């Protein structure tokens, strides 16, 4: 139902755009040609030299000073969502909510042993490529958390 409604709306918008384009094109084609632009008068000469300003002794505003923000300050600011320079219990626990919801399969906000074990068993099944219910060193190495790619630094300085 929603797809049909969106499709109809998109078709109507395309038709409206076509009508506006067609009307605009019709108006620009009909009518007389615009008058020719007059040639520039040869008596008006362009200035030979550009004016310059005397900037000797002038100084611009000082650039703002960059503050050094440490690793702990950045980490604190990530957790302190309401920027009151205090971290509440809710702010601290909100970091873990996404991982908890991923494990909570039935959505009752209670994590049972079975729900936790399900994720672990699933991870084990994926790693056990030969299905012998044991992990070799090579198979266990596949369970290692993926490294986060380092952001590429670009500088437009020269």
PEVEN-V648930 format. One record per residue. RES is the residue in three letters. SS is DSSP state (h for helix, s for strand, l for the rest). Layout:
res:RES ss:SS
res:RES ss:SS
This chain:
res:UNK ss:l
res:UNK ss:h
res:UNK ss:h
res:UNK ss:h
res:UNK ss:h
res:UNK ss:h
res:UNK ss:h
res:UNK ss:h
res:UNK ss:h
res:UNK ss:h
res:UNK ss:h
res:UNK ss:h
res:UNK ss:h
res:UNK ss:h
res:UNK ss:h
res:UNK ss:h
res:UNK ss:h
res:UNK ss:h
res:UNK ss:h
res:UNK ss:h
res:UNK ss:h
res:UNK ss:h
res:UNK ss:h
res:UNK ss:h
res:UNK ss:h
res:UNK ss:h
res:UNK ss:h
res:UNK ss:h
res:UNK ss:h
res:UNK ss:l
res:UNK ss:l
res:UNK ss:l
res:UNK ss:l
res:UNK ss:l
res:UNK ss:l
res:UNK ss:l
res:UNK ss:l
res:UNK ss:l
res:UNK ss:l
res:UNK ss:l
res:UNK ss:l
res:UNK ss:l
res:UNK ss:l
res:UNK ss:l
res:UNK ss:l
res:UNK ss:l
res:UNK ss:l
res:UNK ss:l
res:UNK ss:l
res:UNK ss:l
res:UNK ss:l
res:UNK ss:l
res:UNK ss:l
res:UNK ss:l
res:UNK ss:l
res:UNK ss:l
res:UNK ss:l
res:UNK ss:l
res:UNK ss:l
res:UNK ss:l
res:UNK ss:l
res:UNK ss:l
res:UNK ss:l
res:UNK ss:l
res:UNK ss:l
res:UNK ss:l
res:UNK ss:l
res:UNK ss:l
res:UNK ss:l
res:UNK ss:l
res:UNK ss:h
res:UNK ss:h
res:UNK ss:h
res:UNK ss:h
res:UNK ss:h
res:UNK ss:h
res:UNK ss:h
res:UNK ss:h
res:UNK ss:h
res:UNK ss:l
res:UNK ss:l
res:UNK ss:l
res:UNK ss:l
res:UNK ss:l
res:UNK ss:l
res:UNK ss:l
res:UNK ss:l
res:UNK ss:l
res:UNK ss:h
res:UNK ss:h
res:UNK ss:h
res:UNK ss:h
res:UNK ss:h
res:UNK ss:h
res:UNK ss:h
res:UNK ss:h
res:UNK ss:h
res:UNK ss:h
res:UNK ss:h
res:UNK ss:h
res:UNK ss:h
res:UNK ss:h
res:UNK ss:h
res:UNK ss:l
res:UNK ss:l
res:UNK ss:l
res:UNK ss:l
res:UNK ss:l
res:UNK ss:l
res:UNK ss:l
res:UNK ss:l
res:UNK ss:l
res:UNK ss:h
res:UNK ss:h
res:UNK ss:h
res:UNK ss:h
res:UNK ss:h
res:UNK ss:h
res:UNK ss:h
res:UNK ss:h
res:UNK ss:h
res:UNK ss:h
res:UNK ss:h
res:UNK ss:h
res:UNK ss:h
res:UNK ss:h
res:UNK ss:h
res:UNK ss:l
res:UNK ss:l
res:UNK ss:l
res:UNK ss:l
res:UNK ss:l
res:UNK ss:l
res:UNK ss:l
res:UNK ss:l
res:UNK ss:l
res:UNK ss:h
res:UNK ss:h
res:UNK ss:h
res:UNK ss:h
res:UNK ss:h
res:UNK ss:l
res:UNK ss:l
res:UNK ss:l
res:UNK ss:l
res:UNK ss:l
res:UNK ss:l
res:UNK ss:l
res:UNK ss:l
res:UNK ss:l
res:UNK ss:l
res:UNK ss:l
res:UNK ss:l
res:UNK ss:l
res:UNK ss:l
res:UNK ss:l
res:UNK ss:l
res:UNK ss:l
